[in-house]
Structures are given as C-alpha cells and as structure tokens.
Amino acid sequence: MLRTMPLTKNLTLEQINHLIDTGHAFISPFGLNRTAYIVINHKPFMVVVTDVSINAIQLSGSWYNWDELEKMGGVFESEFEALKAVAGGA
C-alpha cells in the first residue's frame, strides 16, 4: 500500500526529479499542527493548521481556498506579519 511520506535525504536526485516530473512534489507553506494567523475584518486571529491541500488549507477545522483567504486579508506564520499586513506594510 502506498502512503504519504515526507521527503528524506535518502532519496536520490533521480527519484526527486521523478516526483517533480510526475506532479507528486509540492511546497507546503505551513506545517501541520502549527499556529498561524488569518486576517478577518482587518483583525488577526490565531488558528491551527490542521490540513493543507493543493487548492485549500484547513485552519482550526474550517476549509478555506487560497483565493478566499487572499481576499479576506491573508494567512501568516506570525502575528507580527498579520499585523503588518493589516497596517498596510505587507
């Protein structure tokens, strides 16, 4: 059975290139079970990243697509980044 596995240093460059070529490699902007901040009505709120997919992210159990989050104000790794975006410095 195939299952999701993290990339490791044990993979060869050929294996990594194959994963990229076949669309199996992605960059996840946020780690699972880590805190993040979303901006709602110009205020940052702390959430927990519970899942990340290609088109969406699950924050504290609620799914948001990336475009929807961008329109709301964004999702950030730190409260400082969120406050900076609210202040117009992002």
Secondary structure, DSSP 4 states (H G I P E B T S, - for coil): --------TTS-HHHHHHHHHTT-----SS-TT-EEEEEETTEEEEEEEEEE-SSEEEETTEEEEHHHHHHHT-EESSHHHHHHHHTT--
